[in-house]
Amino acid sequence: MSFKPGMIADTIVKKDGTNQLVGLANVSLPDVERAAEEIKGLGIAAYEEVLPIINSAMTTTLSWIEMNPGMYLAGALNTALIISAAIAGTESSTHINAYKKLVATVKGKFKKKAGGELGAASKNNRDDEIATTYYKLEIDGQVIHEIDTLNGICICNGEDLYAELAKNLQ
C-alpha cells in the first residue's frame, strides 16, 4: 500500500506539555539551511564550503486564522509549541481517503507579535515570528528533522549529522 498525499486537512497549535489549544494558524516552518563560507586562495578556484552541522538562524512564522486570547498567551517572550497537522491523501491500493499525522515542535523566543487589522466583516489575520532554537519535525512518528542549536543536536532527513563529528572529537 502506498499513501498519495493531497493537502493539509487541518492544523492546530498547542502549548508544549499541555493540551491547551492556542489557536488555528497557517505555519511557515523553519528552513533547514546550512551555513556556508566562500573558500578562495592561490592556485584554487573559489568555491563555497557548506558546513554540515552549523545551521543558519531559524524562524517560525504563525499566521493566525482567528482572534483568540490563547494566541496572545502563547508566550510573552519564550515559547514552546506543538503544531499538529493532518495530511489528507489517498491510499493507492484501495483508493480510500487516508491521513498521515505531522507534528512540529518549536521552541524559541518571540521576535514579533503582530497586532493585526480590525475592520467590519473582516478577519484579523496576524503574523507572529519566533526566533527558533529547537525544531523537530515528525511524520507518522518518524523523525525527519531535529535541530537543537543550544544542545548540539542536528538530525536532518533522519541522519544524525553530529555523530561523525562527535566520533572524531573523542
Phi and psi in degrees as GROMACS dihedral restraints (atoms count N, CA, C in turn):
[ dihedral_restraints ]
;  ai    aj    ak    al  type     phi  dphi    fc
    3     4     5     6     1  -137.6    20    10
    4     5     6     7     1   131.3    20    10
    6     7     8     9     1   -87.1    20    10
    7     8     9    10     1   126.1    20    10
    9    10    11    12     1  -106.4    20    10
   10    11    12    13     1   106.8    20    10
   12    13    14    15     1   -68.0    20    10
   13    14    15    16     1   146.3    20    10
   15    16    17    18     1  -112.6    20    10
   16    17    18    19     1   -74.6    20    10
   18    19    20    21     1  -154.2    20    10
   19    20    21    22     1   169.4    20    10
   21    22    23    24     1   -74.7    20    10
   22    23    24    25     1   120.1    20    10
   24    25    26    27     1   -78.4    20    10
   25    26    27    28     1   -38.6    20    10
   27    28    29    30     1  -165.4    20    10
   28    29    30    31     1   156.0    20    10
   30    31    32    33     1  -139.8    20    10
   31    32    33    34     1   136.6    20    10
   33    34    35    36     1  -130.1    20    10
   34    35    36    37     1   156.0    20    10
   36    37    38    39     1  -123.5    20    10
   37    38    39    40     1   125.3    20    10
   39    40    41    42     1  -125.5    20    10
   40    41    42    43     1   155.5    20    10
   42    43    44    45     1   -68.8    20    10
   43    44    45    46     1   137.3    20    10
   45    46    47    48     1   -62.5    20    10
   46    47    48    49     1   136.2    20    10
   48    49    50    51     1    84.0    20    10
   49    50    51    52     1     0.1    20    10
   51    52    53    54     1  -133.0    20    10
   52    53    54    55     1   174.0    20    10
   54    55    56    57     1  -106.4    20    10
   55    56    57    58     1    17.8    20    10
   57    58    59    60     1   -78.0    20    10
   58    59    60    61     1   117.1    20    10
   60    61    62    63     1   -73.4    20    10
   61    62    63    64     1   122.5    20    10
   63    64    65    66     1   -85.8    20    10
   64    65    66    67     1   -39.9    20    10
   66    67    68    69     1   164.7    20    10
   67    68    69    70     1  -177.4    20    10
   69    70    71    72     1  -104.2    20    10
   70    71    72    73     1   134.9    20    10
   72    73    74    75     1  -151.4    20    10
   73    74    75    76     1   153.6    20    10
   75    76    77    78     1   -89.7    20    10
   76    77    78    79     1   134.1    20    10
   78    79    80    81     1  -120.8    20    10
   79    80    81    82     1   129.4    20    10
   81    82    83    84     1   -98.0    20    10
   82    83    84    85     1   104.7    20    10
   84    85    86    87     1   -69.8    20    10
   85    86    87    88     1   158.2    20    10
   87    88    89    90     1   -62.1    20    10
   88    89    90    91     1   146.4    20    10
   90    91    92    93     1   -78.1    20    10
   91    92    93    94     1   138.9    20    10
   93    94    95    96     1   -96.1    20    10
   94    95    96    97     1   100.9    20    10
   96    97    98    99     1  -127.3    20    10
   97    98    99   100     1   129.7    20    10
   99   100   101   102     1   -84.1    20    10
  100   101   102   103     1   145.5    20    10
  102   103   104   105     1   -72.8    20    10
  103   104   105   106     1   146.9    20    10
  105   106   107   108     1  -139.3    20    10
  106   107   108   109     1   154.1    20    10
  108   109   110   111     1  -138.4    20    10
  109   110   111   112     1   136.1    20    10
  111   112   113   114     1   -77.6    20    10
  112   113   114   115     1   130.3    20    10
  114   115   116   117     1  -109.2    20    10
  115   116   117   118     1   127.9    20    10
  117   118   119   120     1  -152.7    20    10
  118   119   120   121     1   153.7    20    10
  120   121   122   123     1  -179.3    20    10
  121   122   123   124     1  -179.0    20    10
  123   124   125   126     1   -62.8    20    10
  124   125   126   127     1   130.8    20    10
  126   127   128   129     1    82.7    20    10
  127   128   129   130     1     0.0    20    10
  129   130   131   132     1  -131.2    20    10
  130   131   132   133     1   147.6    20    10
  132   133   134   135     1   -75.9    20    10
  133   134   135   136     1   147.5    20    10
  135   136   137   138     1   -65.0    20    10
  136   137   138   139     1   139.6    20    10
  138   139   140   141     1  -147.1    20    10
  139   140   141   142     1   166.3    20    10
  141   142   143   144     1  -104.2    20    10
  142   143   144   145     1   123.1    20    10
  144   145   146   147     1   -93.7    20    10
  145   146   147   148     1   119.4    20    10
  147   148   149   150     1   -94.8    20    10
  148   149   150   151     1   123.4    20    10
  150   151   152   153     1   -80.5    20    10
  151   152   153   154     1   124.0    20    10
  153   154   155   156     1   -69.1    20    10
  154   155   156   157     1   -24.9    20    10
  156   157   158   159     1  -120.9    20    10
  157   158   159   160     1    -3.0    20    10
  159   160   161   162     1   -96.2    20    10
  160   161   162   163     1   113.6    20    10
  162   163   164   165     1   -94.6    20    10
  163   164   165   166     1   148.0    20    10
  165   166   167   168     1   -70.8    20    10
  166   167   168   169     1   161.7    20    10
  168   169   170   171     1   -57.5    20    10
  169   170   171   172     1   141.1    20    10
  171   172   173   174     1  -108.5    20    10
  172   173   174   175     1   145.5    20    10
  174   175   176   177     1  -131.9    20    10
  175   176   177   178     1   135.7    20    10
  177   178   179   180     1  -111.8    20    10
  178   179   180   181     1   133.1    20    10
  180   181   182   183     1  -115.9    20    10
  181   182   183   184     1   128.9    20    10
  183   184   185   186     1  -109.0    20    10
  184   185   186   187     1   117.1    20    10
  186   187   188   189     1  -102.1    20    10
  187   188   189   190     1    98.1    20    10
  189   190   191   192     1   -67.1    20    10
  190   191   192   193     1   139.5    20    10
  192   193   194   195     1   -90.0    20    10
  193   194   195   196     1   -24.7    20    10
  195   196   197   198     1  -144.1    20    10
  196   197   198   199     1   163.7    20    10
  198   199   200   201     1   -80.2    20    10
  199   200   201   202     1   127.8    20    10
  201   202   203   204     1  -154.4    20    10
  202   203   204   205     1   127.7    20    10
  204   205   206   207     1   -55.8    20    10
  205   206   207   208     1   -30.1    20    10
  207   208   209   210     1   -59.0    20    10
  208   209   210   211     1   -35.0    20    10
  210   211   212   213     1   -68.8    20    10
  211   212   213   214     1   -26.0    20    10
  213   214   215   216     1   -78.5    20    10
  214   215   216   217     1   -24.8    20    10
  216   217   218   219     1   -91.6    20    10
  217   218   219   220     1     5.4    20    10
  219   220   221   222     1   -63.3    20    10
  220   221   222   223     1   -14.0    20    10
  222   223   224   225     1   145.8    20    10
  223   224   225   226     1   129.6    20    10
  225   226   227   228     1   -71.9    20    10
  226   227   228   229     1   -43.1    20    10
  228   229   230   231     1  -129.2    20    10
  229   230   231   232     1   -62.8    20    10
  231   232   233   234     1   -84.6    20    10
  232   233   234   235     1   144.2    20    10
  234   235   236   237     1  -148.5    20    10
  235   236   237   238     1   153.1    20    10
  237   238   239   240     1  -139.9    20    10
  238   239   240   241     1   115.6    20    10
  240   241   242   243     1  -124.3    20    10
  241   242   243   244     1   149.1    20    10
  243   244   245   246     1  -113.3    20    10
  244   245   246   247     1   121.3    20    10
  246   247   248   249     1  -109.6    20    10
  247   248   249   250     1   117.2    20    10
  249   250   251   252     1  -110.8    20    10
  250   251   252   253     1   138.2    20    10
  252   253   254   255     1  -136.8    20    10
  253   254   255   256     1   147.0    20    10
  255   256   257   258     1  -105.4    20    10
  256   257   258   259     1   119.9    20    10
  258   259   260   261     1   -92.8    20    10
  259   260   261   262     1   113.9    20    10
  261   262   263   264     1   -84.7    20    10
  262   263   264   265     1   145.4    20    10
  264   265   266   267     1  -166.1    20    10
  265   266   267   268     1  -162.1    20    10
  267   268   269   270     1  -132.6    20    10
  268   269   270   271     1   135.6    20    10
  270   271   272   273     1   -78.5    20    10
  271   272   273   274     1   117.7    20    10
  273   274   275   276     1   -64.2    20    10
  274   275   276   277     1   -32.7    20    10
  276   277   278   279     1   -76.3    20    10
  277   278   279   280     1   -30.0    20    10
  279   280   281   282     1  -108.3    20    10
  280   281   282   283     1   -15.6    20    10
  282   283   284   285     1    61.4    20    10
  283   284   285   286     1    28.8    20    10
  285   286   287   288     1  -103.4    20    10
  286   287   288   289     1   145.0    20    10
  288   289   290   291     1   -57.6    20    10
  289   290   291   292     1   141.4    20    10
  291   292   293   294     1  -144.6    20    10
  292   293   294   295     1   163.7    20    10
  294   295   296   297     1  -133.4    20    10
  295   296   297   298     1   149.2    20    10
  297   298   299   300     1  -121.2    20    10
  298   299   300   301     1   150.3    20    10
  300   301   302   303     1  -100.5    20    10
  301   302   303   304     1   128.4    20    10
  303   304   305   306     1  -113.7    20    10
  304   305   306   307     1   130.4    20    10
  306   307   308   309     1  -129.4    20    10
  307   308   309   310     1   125.7    20    10
  309   310   311   312     1  -117.5    20    10
  310   311   312   313     1   128.0    20    10
  312   313   314   315     1  -106.7    20    10
  313   314   315   316     1   128.8    20    10
  315   316   317   318     1  -130.1    20    10
  316   317   318   319     1   130.8    20    10
  318   319   320   321     1  -129.6    20    10
  319   320   321   322     1   144.5    20    10
  321   322   323   324     1   166.3    20    10
  322   323   324   325     1  -156.0    20    10
  324   325   326   327     1  -124.3    20    10
  325   326   327   328     1   140.2    20    10
  327   328   329   330     1   -67.1    20    10
  328   329   330   331     1   126.3    20    10
  330   331   332   333     1   -89.9    20    10
  331   332   333   334     1   -35.5    20    10
  333   334   335   336     1  -147.3    20    10
  334   335   336   337     1   132.9    20    10
  336   337   338   339     1  -122.1    20    10
  337   338   339   340     1   100.9    20    10
  339   340   341   342     1   -72.8    20    10
  340   341   342   343     1   153.1    20    10
  342   343   344   345     1   -84.8    20    10
  343   344   345   346     1   -27.4    20    10
  345   346   347   348     1    81.2    20    10
  346   347   348   349     1  -172.7    20    10
  348   349   350   351     1  -124.7    20    10
  349   350   351   352     1   146.8    20    10
  351   352   353   354     1  -117.2    20    10
  352   353   354   355     1   140.5    20    10
  354   355   356   357     1  -170.7    20    10
  355   356   357   358     1   156.0    20    10
  357   358   359   360     1   -61.4    20    10
  358   359   360   361     1   134.8    20    10
  360   361   362   363     1    52.2    20    10
  361   362   363   364     1    41.7    20    10
  363   364   365   366     1  -131.5    20    10
  364   365   366   367     1   159.7    20    10
  366   367   368   369     1   -83.5    20    10
  367   368   369   370     1   160.3    20    10
  369   370   371   372     1  -113.2    20    10
  370   371   372   373     1    68.0    20    10
  372   373   374   375     1   -74.6    20    10
  373   374   375   376     1   132.6    20    10
  375   376   377   378     1  -140.1    20    10
  376   377   378   379     1   147.9    20    10
  378   379   380   381     1  -110.0    20    10
  379   380   381   382     1   126.2    20    10
  381   382   383   384     1  -108.4    20    10
  382   383   384   385     1   144.8    20    10
  384   385   386   387     1  -119.5    20    10
  385   386   387   388     1   136.4    20    10
  387   388   389   390     1  -117.0    20    10
  388   389   390   391     1   124.0    20    10
  390   391   392   393     1   -72.9    20    10
  391   392   393   394     1   106.7    20    10
  393   394   395   396     1   -91.8    20    10
  394   395   396   397     1   123.1    20    10
  396   397   398   399     1  -108.3    20    10
  397   398   399   400     1   -13.3    20    10
  399   400   401   402     1  -138.9    20    10
  400   401   402   403     1   131.7    20    10
  402   403   404   405     1  -144.5    20    10
  403   404   405   406     1   125.7    20    10
  405   406   407   408     1  -131.9    20    10
  406   407   408   409     1   129.1    20    10
  408   409   410   411     1  -120.2    20    10
  409   410   411   412     1   124.6    20    10
  411   412   413   414     1  -126.4    20    10
  412   413   414   415     1   140.1    20    10
  414   415   416   417     1  -123.6    20    10
  415   416   417   418     1   119.0    20    10
  417   418   419   420     1    51.0    20    10
  418   419   420   421     1    40.9    20    10
  420   421   422   423     1    83.5    20    10
  421   422   423   424     1    -6.8    20    10
  423   424   425   426     1   -91.6    20    10
  424   425   426   427     1   125.9    20    10
  426   427   428   429     1   -73.7    20    10
  427   428   429   430     1   121.0    20    10
  429   430   431   432     1   -93.2    20    10
  430   431   432   433     1   -52.9    20    10
  432   433   434   435     1  -132.8    20    10
  433   434   435   436     1   142.4    20    10
  435   436   437   438     1  -145.4    20    10
  436   437   438   439     1   112.6    20    10
  438   439   440   441     1  -126.5    20    10
  439   440   441   442     1   118.2    20    10
  441   442   443   444     1  -121.9    20    10
  442   443   444   445     1    99.0    20    10
  444   445   446   447     1   -68.1    20    10
  445   446   447   448     1   -22.8    20    10
  447   448   449   450     1   -89.1    20    10
  448   449   450   451     1   -17.4    20    10
  450   451   452   453     1  -124.1    20    10
  451   452   453   454     1    16.9    20    10
  453   454   455   456     1    64.6    20    10
  454   455   456   457     1    39.3    20    10
  456   457   458   459     1  -111.9    20    10
  457   458   459   460     1   129.4    20    10
  459   460   461   462     1  -147.7    20    10
  460   461   462   463     1    91.8    20    10
  462   463   464   465     1  -109.5    20    10
  463   464   465   466     1   120.7    20    10
  465   466   467   468     1  -127.1    20    10
  466   467   468   469     1   128.9    20    10
  468   469   470   471     1    52.8    20    10
  469   470   471   472     1    37.2    20    10
  471   472   473   474     1    81.0    20    10
  472   473   474   475     1    -2.3    20    10
  474   475   476   477     1  -103.5    20    10
  475   476   477   478     1   129.6    20    10
  477   478   479   480     1   -79.2    20    10
  478   479   480   481     1   103.2    20    10
  480   481   482   483     1   -76.5    20    10
  481   482   483   484     1   -16.9    20    10
  483   484   485   486     1   -83.1    20    10
  484   485   486   487     1   -16.1    20    10
  486   487   488   489     1   -58.8    20    10
  487   488   489   490     1   -47.5    20    10
  489   490   491   492     1   -65.2    20    10
  490   491   492   493     1   -42.2    20    10
  492   493   494   495     1   -61.4    20    10
  493   494   495   496     1   -48.3    20    10
  495   496   497   498     1   -59.6    20    10
  496   497   498   499     1   -39.6    20    10
  498   499   500   501     1   -62.1    20    10
  499   500   501   502     1   -39.3    20    10
  501   502   503   504     1   -79.5    20    10
  502   503   504   505     1   -12.7    20    10
  504   505   506   507     1   -96.2    20    10
  505   506   507   508     1    -2.8    20    10
